[in-house]
């Protein structure tokens, strides 16, 4: 699943949990705490998704690079088809975490501002 697909999934998940947000507020949880809960969840999901994706990309890219440099391109010694910069991987992970944060918290903030009774009746 691409990062945009994961964020769209996260956005739909929050929208579907409007009743849950209403229940939290009806039981006395403040809007700020609801926002913090969904923010933390969104950032964590973004981190896990991007870290796992980056790890899989590094492993698959390294294997493909090794296979091609040993077989098809063996006449070119020292060739590295794919190199992964730790800085670029970190930037990608942080960017995905930011997108996940926005996708998870914007609808949560909107739902947290609703009247708990209205949110409980949301379908």
Buried (B, 14 or more C-beta within 10 A) or exposed (E): EEBEEBBEEBBEBBEEBBBBBBBBBEEEBEBEEBBEBBBEBBBEBBBBBBBEBBEEBEEEBBEEBEEBBEEEEEEEEEEEBBEEEEEEBEEBBEEBBEBBBBBBBBBBBEBBEBEBEEBBEBE
